[in-house]
Amino acid sequence: MNSYTHALTRDQASKLRTRLAESGFQFSPKQYTLFFAQKNNLSVAVYEKGPKILVQGKGVEEFVQFELEPKILGEAKLGYEEVHSPEMFEPHFGVDESGKGDFFGPLVVAGVYVDRGIARRLVGAGVQDSKRVGSDARIRALAETIRKGTAGLVETVLIGPERYNELYQKFGNLNKLLGWGHARVIENLLAKKSDCPRALSDQFADARVIEQSLLRHGRKIQIEQRTKAESDIAVAAASILAREAFINWLERRGKELGLRLERGVSANVKEAAKKLVEANGPQVLRGLAKVHFRTAHEIAPDDYAAPSPRGNWRK
């Protein structure tokens, strides 16, 4: 293991700083951090956002197991995953997506098969939920590790903006579109590993949304959804592969256009979309963005309808 991240409270961050100083770590300024410390070939950064700790270098596992967990976090997790989450090491698919909240770019759904051996390899390699990974370079490195560590038992379905917009109009509902994408990934994985008994994903809709989209291969597999499914190693690995495909698409298309395609739905995203429409007309967005987002209507109100108001949710 060469890196580790975990959320901290402010009190835990303060306690850790004191502990590091007492242990001979040297502190130096680093942007966006509460503090950054190094000793020998081990570095500890605690970022303002979260706060969140990132441990990197030589001796990460020992530091986490013998210093961070018992003395700061008050829990022992690293190395005890099979005790705390035995189901994570049983044969199953993990499925996750990337891009659903981003105006520009595709929706990507990815899946990964794990059994006990594969799960152990991925845990040991430091695979974790993509939202906890701070750089594109690290996402790409982990994605390569996942592909090698699973002997190719992975699947990625990239739904480009043009196809996404067609499907969204057909389904009229993001959950149904997600269910369709998840079902395609599960079907494709079952073609490679037909005896897999279970597929796990994050809770986004009634499981029947996925089940109804499954074809011949997937009729017998158990579909499981739960909140915070990304704590499962297979789902975390799927999130990495989905994120890699998403950022690669944005980077490639941005270079072709000579314009950075920003992520999310920020003011910078809206500004980039305005430039594209001014240069190419409003229809350019259909091949680059999710046009049911409010951003499309705000930029080209005559071409893209305003999203329907959300009604009050009822159980």
HURA-V980345 format. One record per helix or strand of 2 or more residues. SS is the DSSP state (H for helix, E for strand). FROM is the first residue (numbers start at 1). TO is the last residue. If there is no record, write none. Layout:
ss/from/to
SS/FROM/TO
SS/FROM/TO
This chain:
ss/from/to
E/3/7
H/10/22
E/26/27
E/33/39
E/42/47
E/52/57
H/60/73
H/81/84
H/86/89
E/92/98
E/107/114
H/116/124
H/130/132
H/136/149
E/154/159
H/161/171
H/174/192
E/198/202
H/207/211
H/216/218
E/222/226
H/229/231
H/233/257
H/267/280
H/282/287
H/294/299
